[in-house]
Amino acid sequence: MKIPFSPPYINDEVKLEVLDSLNSGWITTGPKVKKLESEIESYTGASNVLCVNSWTSGAILILKWFGIEEGDEVIIPAYTYSATALSVIHSGGVPVMVDVNADFNISATNIEKAITERTKAIMPVDIAGWPCDYDRINELVRKKSHLFLPKTEIQEQLGRILVISDAAHSIGALYKNKNAGVLTDITIFSLHAVKNVTTAEGGAVCLNLPEPFDNGTLYSNLRCYSLNGQTKDAFTKNKAGAWRYDIIYPGLKINMPDVLAAIGLGQITSYRTEILPKRQEIFQVYNSFFKNKEWAILPNFSSDGSVSSCHIYALRIKDTTEQERDKIIELISKKEVAVNVHFQPLPLLSLFKESGFKISDFPVAFDQYKNEISLPIYPQLKDGEIKFICDTVSESVETVLRFKKANV
Ligand SMILES: *Cc1c(COP(=O)(O)O)cnc(C)c1O
């Protein structure tokens, strides 16, 4: 049984939306992007949502807007996808990595230790779709505001460290009964092909800044900034007589095209009613299967009003080394079930190793990584396939554990 890891969800609704964009004669940023933005606003409750061409460019946009410059520090977890760190590097800042907790998410205690007078922002990451402890993180930046040294008018207005949630995985998740998207100053969802809701490539920046910021005005400014700093987008300029424009910022070119927004529009309604509930159902089927295995460490699904968006099913295998985990994956792959590892902690990757990060400084991140296996989780999976995945994983783990026992 051949089971892919994460195929995109493309049904007739999606195809019709894309066709509609193609037939309309307007394929780049225009009405479909606007509509997707307002769908995400009403889904999450975020004040304003700006869609751009990736999570990464959305993060760079926000860090640039906040005035991050050489020497400014941005605290991120060591356990994440590389884009979290790269967005900081591209905006001119310095990524400061801290270790995580046993739920894979950044540790608030470690954030507190890492805050200095150079800290300008924190980017917690909701790994696998499980929200970070935002109450503690939001409290921390208020508690530490005496350390904050504003260098720009915007930084002065905020008067504290900016919290940007890397919610690449967590659209649809809840933290203490509140939606991902409204938990911090800024939340960024990824709409990349493998994510829960996709536009092939894309990102959605949710704005929830406190007073005296006006999120509506900020939306307009960022929209302009995402389109070369041009005062009129191509859609507006396309209207008769509306040819003149100005350039008011050294903007980026990171707008989302309508033809891609159409893919997301075709998904977002069924995401709430079908896709997300199906992911959550599969997650729980896995949990009830693996909870009977004494070697399994189960990922978080829900507690205290928090619920995962079930982007990744991160199974961990007790007392296994990195090599044993790799062997298990080899056996699973022989049965043509595609699994993955989320993530290799950043200090294991060449770029970060060469810039001086050492994995030994992040023992929890390594422990989480060394025995982790991500199982396929998406709405197209059939009951028989889920059963096959459970059995294949289980047999592969037990084969490796038997071999280990025989060799001690
Ligand atoms: C996918 C991902 C990103 C990057 O998203 P893009 O839309 O591809 O830029 C950032 N952070 C995490 C945790 C991710 O998984």
The ligand as a Tripos MOL2 file, in Angstrom:
@<TRIPOS>MOLECULE
LIG
   15    15     1     0     0
SMALL
NO_CHARGES

@<TRIPOS>ATOM
      1 C1          6.5140   25.8880    6.5470 C.3       1 LIG1
      2 C2          7.0780   26.6490    7.6720 C.ar      1 LIG1
      3 C3          7.5410   27.9640    7.5310 C.ar      1 LIG1
      4 C4          7.7200   28.6090    6.1990 C.3       1 LIG1
      5 O1          6.5730   28.7600    5.4630 O.3       1 LIG1
      6 P1          6.6670   29.2560    3.9330 P.3       1 LIG1
      7 O2          5.2490   29.6390    3.6300 O.co2     1 LIG1
      8 O3          7.1630   28.0980    3.1310 O.co2     1 LIG1
      9 O4          7.5850   30.4200    3.8920 O.co2     1 LIG1
     10 C5          7.9230   28.6670    8.6580 C.ar      1 LIG1
     11 N1          7.9040   28.0990    9.8770 N.ar      1 LIG1
     12 C6          7.5150   26.8200   10.0620 C.ar      1 LIG1
     13 C7          7.5050   26.2570   11.4360 C.3       1 LIG1
     14 C8          7.1150   26.0520    8.9610 C.ar      1 LIG1
     15 O5          6.7870   24.7680    9.1280 O.3       1 LIG1
@<TRIPOS>BOND
     1     1     2 1
     2     2     3 ar
     3     2    14 ar
     4     3     4 1
     5     3    10 ar
     6     4     5 1
     7     5     6 1
     8     6     7 2
     9     6     8 1
    10     6     9 1
    11    10    11 ar
    12    11    12 ar
    13    12    13 1
    14    12    14 ar
    15    14    15 1
@<TRIPOS>SUBSTRUCTURE
     1 LIG1         1 GROUP 0 **** ****
